[in-house]
Amino acid sequence: LLNVKIERIDENYLNADRWERFISKNMTSLIKFIFRYSDTIDDEFEINFYHSLINRFTSSFWIDRKWIFKLLTKDDELIYSISPY
């Protein structure tokens, strides 16, 4: 089980390809992956390069492992999460 909750702003954590490479190389036996990243929606919020990569969390790597990506909005917050189903 790898449980990751990001408490600081760093969009690098939204790079699905980077996660895939890391897990494939370093955690080949990983069964459960739980991830949560939050973005505050305020006057300074901007869509950037990493936001465009979010759809990569739906590649066969993630689907085959049954790790599901969700994007939720709650008040002034975007919550990106991955969890097993």
C-alpha positions as CSV (number, residue, x, y, z in Angstrom):
1,L,0.0,0.0,0.0
2,L,1.3,3.4,-0.9
3,N,-0.7,6.3,0.5
4,V,0.3,9.8,-0.7
5,K,-1.3,13.0,0.4
6,I,0.3,16.2,-1.0
7,E,0.3,19.1,1.4
8,R,2.2,21.6,-0.7
9,I,1.6,23.1,-4.1
10,D,3.7,21.3,-6.7
11,E,2.0,20.3,-9.9
12,N,4.7,17.8,-10.7
13,Y,2.6,15.4,-8.6
14,L,-0.1,15.5,-11.3
15,N,2.3,13.9,-13.9
16,A,0.7,10.5,-14.4
17,D,3.6,9.4,-16.7
18,R,6.1,10.2,-14.0
19,W,4.2,8.2,-11.4
20,E,3.9,5.3,-13.8
21,R,7.6,5.2,-14.4
22,F,8.4,5.4,-10.7
23,I,6.0,2.7,-9.7
24,S,7.0,0.4,-12.6
25,K,10.7,0.8,-11.7
26,N,10.6,0.9,-7.9
27,M,7.4,-0.7,-6.7
28,T,6.6,-3.5,-9.0
29,S,4.6,-5.4,-6.4
30,L,2.5,-2.5,-5.4
31,I,-1.2,-3.5,-5.1
32,K,-2.9,-0.4,-3.6
33,F,-2.1,3.2,-4.5
34,I,-4.0,6.0,-2.7
35,F,-3.2,9.5,-3.8
36,R,-4.7,12.9,-2.9
37,Y,-3.7,16.3,-4.2
38,S,-5.6,19.6,-3.6
39,D,-5.6,22.8,-5.5
40,T,-7.1,26.0,-4.2
41,I,-9.3,27.9,-6.6
42,D,-8.6,31.6,-6.1
43,D,-7.7,34.6,-8.2
44,E,-4.2,33.2,-8.8
45,F,-5.3,29.8,-10.0
46,E,-4.2,29.0,-13.5
47,I,-4.5,25.9,-15.7
48,N,-1.0,24.9,-16.6
49,F,0.9,22.1,-18.4
50,Y,0.4,19.6,-15.7
51,H,-3.3,20.0,-15.7
52,S,-3.3,18.9,-19.4
53,L,-1.6,15.7,-18.4
54,I,-4.4,14.6,-16.0
55,N,-6.1,12.4,-18.6
56,R,-3.0,10.2,-18.6
57,F,-4.3,8.8,-15.3
58,T,-6.8,6.9,-17.4
59,S,-4.2,4.9,-19.4
60,S,-4.1,1.1,-19.4
61,F,-1.4,1.2,-16.6
62,W,-4.0,2.7,-14.2
63,I,-7.0,0.8,-15.5
64,D,-5.3,-2.6,-15.4
65,R,-4.5,-2.0,-11.7
66,K,-8.0,-0.8,-11.0
67,W,-6.7,2.5,-9.7
68,I,-9.4,5.1,-10.5
69,F,-8.7,8.8,-10.9
70,K,-11.3,11.3,-9.6
71,L,-11.5,15.0,-9.8
72,L,-13.8,16.6,-7.2
73,T,-14.7,20.2,-6.5
74,K,-15.5,21.3,-3.0
75,D,-16.1,25.0,-2.3
76,D,-12.9,26.7,-3.5
77,E,-10.9,23.5,-3.8
78,L,-10.1,21.0,-6.6
79,I,-9.3,17.6,-5.2
80,Y,-7.4,15.1,-7.4
81,S,-7.5,11.5,-6.1
82,I,-6.6,8.0,-7.1
83,S,-7.8,5.0,-5.2
84,P,-8.5,1.3,-5.8
85,Y,-12.1,0.3,-6.6
